[in-house]
Amino acid sequence: MTELVATTPGLLPLPDWAKEELSDLKGHQKSDLIDGTEGADVTEAYDRVRAEELDWQTEAALDRVVEGQGRWDDNIAHPLAVADAVDTRGIVRYYDNNNFYREPVVTDDLAASGDVAAELDAAADLLGEADGSLQAVLPGPYSLADLATDEHYGDEAAFLEAVADFLVAEVEQFPAVETLFLLEPSLVENPPEDGVDERASAAIDRVAAATDADVVCHTYWGAVPEKAYAHLMDADLDAVGFDFVSDHEANLYNITEYGTKDDIALGLVDGQNTRVESVETVRDRVEWVNEQVPSQSFETTYLSANTELFYLPVNRAREKLAVLARAAAEEEEVTA
């Protein structure tokens, strides 16, 4: 029987109180954004953010909970933005939406900062060692390299390899986590060309191999082009994540044409739309996917938002988390 696991790709919205408080503490300029050297007052505020965002998820009864990534001012570019060998420069658009991040420009040999690992340590302490529900979130190496600028390695292939090494070193510092979501929207938004697609898959494989956790490569804002998807299937992943909100037909085509892993992650609620889906809608979408691929019985199906949730007001994000959790629990009751 398929295990249904309610989760999220992370990057939750800040609590309402935190937006004003952190703005006052940090300042209002680009230079005031998080760089890994924040003072005690800012650190304490983010500690409260982390605790509250974990409470949202445990109250919703998610099966996997994330640290929340409240400190990630630069969206999924954050791990590079706080690295020593990186300069953050002008503000650039975050894919094709109205959000922005500081361009991370790599100027020297990359080395892991331990920043994400420290956040996970703090989350693990709050949850308790025996909890077993903690999920790590990282940008995938292809997307992180795509969002950055290289002024050091001088070669696209060498830069992607360096970014993968950087993420591997970060993952090796993680506490025990149940699942790792690698976010790879660039596979959709700026898909790799011939040759690069194979290197991207190899880089994702190397990061996945750095942990004993179950690894999901989550793609969104559409579907990965079929050649890049075929190469992605060569990576030793536990699951690939599909955005069934933005383009269910193209994602289904990839699955039926090229297969997928024994587990699957389904982006079933819209992370960028305030309309809250019903539990019945989410269950129907899970059933529809299963009906379309009757030859494949998934060991684990992750029910998730299709994108990060930081686009949403807090109340809507929390409602969507609760819907996912209820859909997973009620579907298990129906199929038991």
N, C-alpha and C positions, 0 to 999 in steps of 0.2 A: 504494500500500500504506500502511496506517495505521502511523504511527510510535508505538510504545508508550514512554511516558516514566514512569519510576518516580520518585515524589516524595512529599512530605508537606506537610500544612498548617502545620507548624512547631510552636512551643511544646513543645519536647522536655523530658523530665524532667531534673532536675538529677542529675549524678553523685552517687553515695552519699556520697562524701567531702565534697562541696560543701555538703550540707545542714547538717551540723554545723559545718563551718568558717565558713560564711557566717552562720549563726545567731549564732555567737560574735562574729564581726566586726561584724555589723550591729546586734545587739541583738534583743530579743524583743517589742518593742512595735510597734503600728501606725505610730508616728512614725519607726520605724527602717527602714521599707521604702524601696525605691529611689525617689529623687526627682530624679535627675540630678546630684546634688552629692556623690556618694559619694567617700570618700577613696581614697588610693593602695592601701591593703591590700585593700579591697573590689574596686577596679578590677582589681587583679592577679589576684584569685581568679576573677573573672568572665572575665578573659582566658583563664585555664586551662580554665574551663568551656567557653568558645566553641571552643577548640582541640580539646578532647576530643569535643564533640558533632559537630564537623565530621569528626573521625576516624571516629566511628561511621558516619556517612553514606557517607564515601568507602570505608570498609572493606566496607560493605554493597553498594557499587557502585550507589548511586542515581544516576539521570541528572540530577536537580536536587537541590542541597543548600541548606539554609537555614542562617541564622546560628545558630539554635537558640532564640533569645529567652529565654535563661537569666535575664536581668535583669528579665523582665516579671512582677514580683510581682503585678500587677493584671490578669493575663490579657490579653485583647485591648483592655482599657481603658488599657493602659500608655502609648501615645503621648500621651494627654491627661493622665495622672497626673504626667508629668514636664514638662508645659508651664507656663510662667510665669503664665499667666492663669487657672490652675486651682487650686482648693483641694481637697485630698483629705480627706474627712470620714469619716463612719461606715462600718463594714464592712457590705456588702450581699451578698446571695446572687448568685452567678454563674449566671444562668438557673436551671433547675430541677435543680440538683445540689448536692453538698455542698462546693463550692468558693466562695470569697468574694473580693471585691476592695474596695478603698477607693472610695467614691463620688466620682467626679471632678465638681466643681461649677465651672462656668465663670463667672468673675466679671468678666472684662474681654475686650477684643478678643483673639481667638486669633492666635497667631503660631507658626510651626513652630520647634521647638527644635533640629532637626538630630540628635536623639538616635538615631532609627532609622537614619538615613544614616551616622552614625558607627559604629554596630554593623556595618553592611554594609561600610563601608570596611575595618574590622578583619578581617572575614571574607574579603574580597577579597584583602587582603594575605597572609593565610594560605594561600589557595588558589593564588595566582599570577594575574597579569593574563591569561594565555592560557587559563585553565581553562575558562571559558565555561559553567559549570554552576550559577552562583549564582542562587538564587531569593529574591526579597524577599517578606516577609509583612507585611501591614497589616490592621487592621480595615477593613471597608468603612464608608463614611460613614453609612449608615443604622444599622448596629449600634452604631457608636461614639456616635452621637447618642442612640441608645436607652439605652445604658448610662450616659450622663452626665445631669447636671442643669444646666439653663440658668438662671442668675441675672443674665444680662447682655443678651442679645439680645431677650428678651421675646416672641418669636414662633417657633412651631415651624418654619415654613418658613425664616425667617431663620437659625435655629440650625442646621438641616440644611445650608443653604448655607455657613454659616461653617465647619462641620466639614469639608465637602468642600474648601473653600479651604485649610483647615489641612493636610489630607492632600495636596492638590496641591503645596503649598509644600514639604512634607516629601519627596515623591517627586522633585521637581525637584532635590533635593540628593543623590539616590542616585548611587552609582557605577554603572557598566554592570552590568545584571543581565539574565539570560536570560528570566526569568519573574517575574511579580508575582501572588501569590495575595492577593485581597481576601476576607477572611473575613466572611461575612454571615449568621451564625446567627439574627439577629433577624428576618430575612425569614420565617423559619419559626416562631420562638418568640413573636414579637410582630409579626405581619405588618401592614404598613401598610394603613390604611383608604383608601377611595376618595379620590382626589386626592393623598394622600400617596404612594401607590404610584408614581404618575407622577413625582413629585418625587424619590423615592428612586432610581428608574432614572436620572433626569437627573444626580443627584449621583454615582452610580457611574460614569456615562459620563464625567463631568468628570475624575474621578480617573484613570480608565483612559487618558484622552487625554493625561495628563501624562508618559507614558513611552513609549519605543519598544519596550519589552519586551512579550512576549506576556502578556496579562492574563486571569486566571481569576477569576471571581467564584464563590467556593466557599460553598455553602449546606449546612447539616447540622442534625441532630436532627429529621429528617423531610423533608417536601416543602413548597416554597413554594406557598401557595394560588394557584389558577390565574390569577386576575386580576392579582395581583402578579407572577406569573411572566411573563405575557404582556407586561406593561410592562417587566420586566427584559430581555426579548428585544430591546427597542428600544435598549438600551445597546450601544455599539460595543465589545464584548468579543470576545476570541478564543475563550473557552470559559466555560461555566457548569459548576460542580461540583455533583454530585448525591450524596446520601447513600443508597447502595444497601444499607446495613446496616439503617438504621432504618425505611425505608419504600420498598421498591423499586417497589411497584405504583403509588403516587401519583406518584413521580418519573418512572416510565415513562409514565404518563398525560400528564404535562406535555410530555414529549418528543414523543410521538406526536400529541398534539392541537395543540401550538403550535410544534413544531419546536425546534431548538436551533442552536448555532453550528457552524461547520465543524470545530472541535475540541471535545473533551468531557473533563471530569474526573470520574472515578468513585471515590467513596468505597467501597472494597471490603473493607477490614479494619477491625475495630472498635477505635477508639481508646480505648474505655473498658472493655474486657473483656480480662482477662489470657489468655484462651484464644487460642492462636496458630493462625491459619488456615493451611492447607496451600497450597503453591504451586498444586496442582491445583484447589483451591477457588477461588482467585483467578482462575485461567485460565478456569474454568467460568463464573464470574460475568461476565467480559469477553465470553466467547462468547455468553452468554445475552442481554446487552444488544445485541450486534450482531445476533443473530437476531430480536430484537423490532423493530428499526428497519432492516430490510434495504434500505430505500430511501435511507438516508443512509450514506455512506462517510466516516468521520471522517479528517481529515488527521493529527491527533495525538490520541491518547488518553492522558490522564494517569491512572496507577494510583496511588491514594493511600489513606491512612487516611481514614475518614469525618470524624473530629474531630481536634482537637489530641491529642498523645500524652502530655502531661504527667501525665495521670491514672494512667499505668502505671508499674510498676517498670522500672528501666533495662533489665534483661535481657529483659523481654517487649517493650519498645519496640524494642530493637535486633533482636530476632527478627522482629518484624513488618516492620521496614524491609528486612531481608534477604529476606523472603518477597516483598515488592513488587518488589524489584530482580530477583529470580530469575524471577518471573512475567513481567515485561516482557521479559527477555532470552530466556527459553525460548519464550515465545509468538512472538517474532520469528523464532526458529529454525524453529518449526513452520510459520509462514506464509510463510517465505522461499522 
